[in-house]
Amino acid sequence: MGEVHVIAEIVPKTVRLWGTPEEDIAAEAVITPAPDVPFEIVGAHADNAADFQFEFKKRKHQYVLSIRNTKKTVGRYWGRVYLETDLDGGPEITVTVHGNIYATPGKTTKNKS
């Protein structure tokens, strides 16, 4: 087996979006390139992204990935955001997204998702 070379620190590695349908639920992940592997993020795409939106911005020597819930019904979801780098071989950085949208206490909501 080959050696794994870490190209970035990701904090947190999994973004959790938990709350009620009425809440504005958002979170961020910070991606810091390893000192010996400078790179730029040149694009991004996601799978299972029907229930969240995302964008990334460069901030000094880091990137901030902002993720916002768009699901308005009770239920759970997951997906991944893939950040494309300009490194040879095209390695992507993956951030996992978990959503848990639950009923507002005292309010009955039917799950339609």
Beta strands, then each sheet from edge to edge (+ up, - down):
strand 1: 8-11
strand 2: 14-19
strand 3: 26-33
strand 4: 41-47
strand 5: 52-59
strand 6: 62-69
strand 7: 75-85
strand 8: 92-101
sheet 1: 1+ 3- 6+ 5-
sheet 2: 2+ 8+ 7- 4+
end
